[in-house]
């Protein structure tokens, strides 16, 4: 079932993004250092975006966490 993301989903949203980057490989995403700093920064962005009216994040629950997400942002 699809539902609107809440603050409780932030860690899972970051996990899904990390899986995406792992699958795409270094040609698409190659952070300057291998630390997890980008994950902390992304969590802060998700926390902010969840409160903004021009962004909607939908998630699909899986057996052990989120199975998928979709993010829509209105840019003018």
LUMTOR-387767 format. One line per field, with one value per residue: residue number from 0; residue in three letters; x negated, y, z negated of N, C-alpha, C, O in turn. Coordinates in Angstrom, 1 decimal, padded with zeros to 4 digits, always signed. Example, Ala and Ser with C-alpha at 12.3 -4.5 7.8 and 13.67 -1.06 7.14 Angstrom:
2
num c(0;1)
residuo c(Ala;Ser)
npx c(-013.2;-012.8)
npy c(-005.7;-002.2)
npz c(-007.8;-007.1)
capx c(-012.3;-013.7)
capy c(-004.5;-001.1)
capz c(-007.8;-007.1)
cpx c(-013.2;-012.9)
cpy c(-003.3;+000.0)
cpz c(-007.8;-007.9)
opx c(-014.2;-013.4)
opy c(-003.3;+001.1)
opz c(-008.5;-008.0)
//
This chain:
76
num c(0;1;2;3;4;5;6;7;8;9;10;11;12;13;14;15;16;17;18;19;20;21;22;23;24;25;26;27;28;29;30;31;32;33;34;35;36;37;38;39;40;41;42;43;44;45;46;47;48;49;50;51;52;53;54;55;56;57;58;59;60;61;62;63;64;65;66;67;68;69;70;71;72;73;74;75)
residuo c(Unk;Unk;Unk;Unk;Unk;Unk;Unk;Unk;Unk;Unk;Unk;Unk;Unk;Unk;Unk;Unk;Unk;Unk;Unk;Unk;Unk;Unk;Unk;Unk;Unk;Unk;Unk;Unk;Unk;Unk;Unk;Unk;Unk;Unk;Unk;Unk;Unk;Unk;Unk;Unk;Unk;Unk;Unk;Unk;Unk;Unk;Unk;Unk;Unk;Unk;Unk;Unk;Unk;Unk;Unk;Unk;Unk;Unk;Unk;Unk;Unk;Unk;Unk;Unk;Unk;Unk;Unk;Unk;Unk;Unk;Unk;Unk;Unk;Unk;Unk;Unk)
npx c(-000.8;-000.6;-001.7;-001.8;-005.0;-006.5;-008.3;-009.3;-010.1;-012.6;-015.2;-014.9;-014.4;-016.9;-018.3;-017.2;-018.1;-020.8;-021.0;-020.3;-022.4;-024.5;-023.8;-024.0;-026.6;-030.0;-030.2;-028.0;-027.6;-030.0;-031.2;-033.3;-034.6;-034.7;-033.1;-030.2;-029.0;-027.5;-025.1;-024.1;-023.7;-021.8;-019.7;-019.0;-018.1;-015.8;-014.3;-013.7;-012.4;-010.1;-008.4;-007.8;-005.5;-005.8;-006.8;-006.4;-006.5;-006.2;-005.7;-006.3;-005.5;-007.5;-008.4;-010.4;-011.0;-011.0;-009.9;-009.9;-010.0;-008.8;-009.4;-008.3;-008.7;-007.9;-009.1;-009.6)
npy c(-001.2;+002.2;+005.1;+008.4;+009.6;+009.9;+011.5;+009.2;+007.6;+008.4;+007.2;+004.9;+005.9;+007.0;+004.7;+003.4;+005.2;+004.9;+002.2;+002.6;+004.1;+002.3;+000.4;+001.8;+002.4;+003.8;+005.5;+007.1;+008.0;+009.0;+009.6;+012.2;+011.3;+008.2;+008.1;+008.1;+010.6;+011.9;+010.6;+011.5;+014.2;+013.9;+012.8;+015.0;+016.7;+015.3;+015.4;+018.1;+018.5;+017.0;+018.7;+020.7;+022.4;+022.0;+019.6;+016.1;+013.0;+009.7;+006.4;+002.8;+000.1;-002.7;-006.1;-006.0;-003.2;-000.3;-000.8;+000.7;+004.0;+007.2;+010.5;+013.7;+016.9;+020.3;+022.7;+026.0)
npz c(+000.0;+000.8;-000.8;-002.4;-003.2;-006.5;-009.2;-010.4;-008.4;-007.4;-007.9;-006.4;-003.9;-003.3;-003.3;-001.0;+001.0;+000.8;+001.7;+004.3;+005.3;+004.9;+006.8;+009.2;+009.3;+009.5;+011.7;+011.6;+009.0;+006.8;+004.0;+002.5;+000.2;-001.5;-003.7;-005.8;-005.8;-003.8;-004.0;-006.4;-005.8;-003.7;-005.2;-006.7;-004.7;-003.7;-006.1;-006.2;-003.7;-004.0;-005.3;-003.6;-001.4;+001.3;+001.9;+002.2;+000.7;+001.3;+000.0;+000.1;-001.8;-002.8;-003.5;-005.4;-006.2;-004.0;-000.7;+001.6;+002.9;+003.9;+005.1;+005.4;+006.6;+006.8;+008.9;+009.7)
capx c(+000.0;-001.3;-001.3;-002.7;-006.1;-006.6;-009.6;-009.8;-010.7;-013.8;-016.3;-014.6;-014.6;-018.3;-018.8;-016.9;-019.0;-022.1;-020.9;-020.3;-023.8;-025.3;-023.4;-024.4;-028.1;-030.8;-030.0;-026.9;-027.8;-031.3;-031.5;-034.7;-035.2;-033.9;-032.4;-028.7;-028.6;-026.4;-023.8;-023.6;-023.2;-020.6;-018.6;-018.6;-017.3;-014.5;-013.5;-013.2;-011.4;-008.8;-007.6;-007.5;-004.3;-006.1;-007.4;-005.6;-007.3;-005.3;-006.5;-005.6;-006.1;-007.9;-008.4;-011.4;-011.3;-010.4;-010.2;-010.1;-009.6;-008.7;-009.6;-007.9;-009.1;-007.5;-010.1;-009.1)
capy c(+000.0;+003.5;+006.1;+009.5;+009.4;+010.7;+011.5;+007.9;+006.9;+009.0;+006.3;+004.0;+006.7;+007.1;+003.3;+003.2;+006.0;+004.2;+001.1;+003.1;+004.5;+001.1;-000.3;+002.6;+002.4;+005.0;+006.4;+008.1;+008.6;+008.7;+010.7;+012.6;+010.4;+007.0;+008.1;+008.2;+012.0;+012.2;+010.0;+012.4;+015.3;+013.5;+012.7;+016.4;+017.2;+014.6;+016.0;+019.5;+018.3;+016.4;+019.8;+021.7;+022.1;+021.8;+018.3;+015.0;+011.7;+008.5;+005.2;+001.5;-000.8;-004.1;-007.1;-005.6;-001.8;+000.2;-001.5;+001.7;+005.4;+008.2;+011.8;+014.7;+018.3;+021.3;+023.7;+027.1)
capz c(+000.0;+000.9;-001.8;-002.5;-004.2;-007.7;-009.7;-010.8;-007.3;-007.0;-007.8;-005.3;-002.6;-003.1;-002.9;+000.4;+001.8;+000.8;+002.6;+005.7;+005.6;+005.0;+008.0;+010.3;+009.4;+009.4;+012.8;+011.3;+007.7;+006.3;+003.0;+002.3;-000.8;-001.7;-005.0;-005.7;-005.9;-002.8;-004.5;-007.4;-005.0;-003.0;-006.2;-007.0;-003.5;-003.8;-007.2;-005.7;-002.5;-004.5;-005.9;-002.6;-000.6;+002.8;+002.0;+001.7;+000.7;+001.1;-000.3;+000.1;-002.9;-002.4;-004.6;-006.4;-005.8;-002.8;+000.5;+002.6;+002.6;+005.0;+004.6;+006.3;+006.1;+007.7;+009.1;+010.6)
cpx c(-000.9;-000.7;-002.3;-003.8;-006.0;-008.0;-010.2;-010.4;-012.0;-015.0;-016.1;-014.8;-016.1;-018.8;-018.5;-017.8;-020.3;-022.1;-020.9;-021.7;-024.7;-025.0;-024.0;-025.9;-028.7;-030.7;-029.0;-027.2;-029.1;-031.6;-033.0;-035.4;-034.2;-033.1;-030.9;-028.2;-027.4;-025.1;-023.2;-023.0;-021.9;-019.4;-018.1;-017.7;-015.9;-013.7;-012.9;-012.1;-010.1;-007.9;-007.2;-006.4;-004.6;-006.8;-006.4;-006.4;-006.3;-006.2;-005.6;-006.3;-006.4;-007.9;-009.3;-011.9;-010.6;-010.8;-010.5;-009.6;-009.5;-008.7;-009.2;-008.1;-008.6;-008.5;-009.5;-010.3)
cpy c(+001.2;+004.4;+007.3;+009.3;+010.4;+010.7;+010.2;+007.1;+007.4;+008.0;+005.3;+004.7;+006.8;+005.7;+003.0;+004.0;+005.4;+003.0;+001.5;+003.5;+003.3;+000.4;+000.5;+002.6;+003.8;+005.9;+007.5;+008.8;+008.1;+009.8;+011.0;+011.7;+009.2;+007.0;+008.2;+009.6;+012.4;+011.7;+010.9;+013.7;+015.1;+013.4;+014.1;+017.0;+016.6;+015.2;+017.3;+019.3;+017.8;+017.5;+020.8;+021.4;+021.8;+020.4;+017.2;+013.7;+010.6;+007.3;+003.9;+000.6;-002.1;-004.9;-006.6;-004.2;-001.4;-000.6;-000.5;+003.0;+006.2;+009.6;+012.8;+016.1;+019.2;+022.4;+024.7;+027.9)
cpz c(+000.0;-000.2;-001.8;-003.5;-005.4;-008.1;-010.1;-009.7;-006.8;-006.8;-006.6;-003.9;-002.3;-002.7;-001.4;+001.3;+001.9;+001.7;+004.0;+006.1;+005.8;+006.3;+009.2;+010.4;+009.4;+010.5;+012.5;+010.0;+007.1;+005.3;+002.8;+001.2;-001.0;-003.0;-004.8;-005.9;-005.0;-003.3;-005.6;-006.8;-004.3;-004.0;-006.6;-005.9;-003.5;-004.9;-006.8;-004.7;-003.0;-005.0;-004.8;-001.7;+000.9;+003.0;+001.5;+001.8;+000.3;+000.9;-000.2;-000.9;-002.3;-003.6;-005.7;-006.1;-004.6;-001.6;+001.7;+002.2;+003.9;+004.4;+005.7;+005.8;+007.2;+007.8;+010.1;+011.1)
opx c(-001.9;+000.5;-003.4;-003.5;-005.5;-008.9;-011.4;-011.1;-012.6;-015.6;-017.1;-015.2;-016.5;-019.7;-019.3;-018.1;-020.9;-023.1;-021.6;-022.1;-025.6;-026.0;-024.4;-026.5;-028.0;-031.0;-029.0;-027.0;-029.3;-032.3;-033.8;-036.6;-033.0;-032.4;-030.5;-027.0;-026.5;-024.0;-022.0;-021.9;-021.0;-018.3;-016.9;-016.7;-014.9;-012.5;-011.8;-011.1;-009.1;-006.7;-006.4;-006.2;-003.7;-007.3;-005.8;-006.9;-005.7;-007.3;-004.4;-007.5;-005.6;-007.4;-009.0;-013.1;-009.6;-012.0;-011.2;-008.9;-010.1;-008.0;-009.8;-007.8;-008.9;-008.9;-009.0;-010.1)
opy c(+001.3;+004.5;+007.2;+008.8;+011.5;+010.1;+010.0;+006.1;+006.8;+008.0;+004.9;+004.0;+006.7;+005.7;+002.5;+003.4;+005.4;+002.7;+000.8;+003.1;+003.3;-000.1;-000.2;+002.8;+004.8;+007.1;+008.6;+010.0;+006.9;+010.8;+010.1;+011.5;+009.4;+006.0;+008.4;+009.8;+013.1;+012.2;+011.1;+014.2;+015.9;+013.7;+014.2;+017.7;+017.3;+015.4;+017.6;+020.0;+018.1;+017.3;+021.7;+020.2;+021.3;+020.2;+017.4;+013.4;+010.6;+007.2;+004.0;+000.4;-002.7;-004.5;-006.8;-004.0;-002.0;-001.0;-000.8;+003.2;+005.8;+009.9;+012.7;+016.3;+019.0;+023.0;+024.4;+028.8)
opz c(-000.7;-000.4;-001.2;-004.6;-005.2;-007.5;-010.2;-009.9;-005.9;-005.8;-006.0;-003.0;-001.1;-001.8;-000.7;+002.4;+003.0;+002.4;+004.9;+007.2;+006.6;+007.0;+010.2;+011.5;+009.4;+010.4;+013.0;+009.9;+006.9;+005.6;+003.0;+001.4;-000.7;-003.3;-003.6;-006.2;-005.4;-003.0;-005.6;-007.2;-004.3;-003.7;-006.8;-006.2;-003.4;-004.7;-007.2;-004.7;-002.4;-005.1;-005.1;-001.3;+001.6;+004.0;+000.4;+002.9;-000.7;+001.5;-000.3;-000.8;-001.5;-004.7;-006.9;-005.9;-004.2;-001.5;+002.6;+001.1;+004.9;+003.4;+006.8;+004.6;+008.4;+006.7;+011.1;+011.8)
//
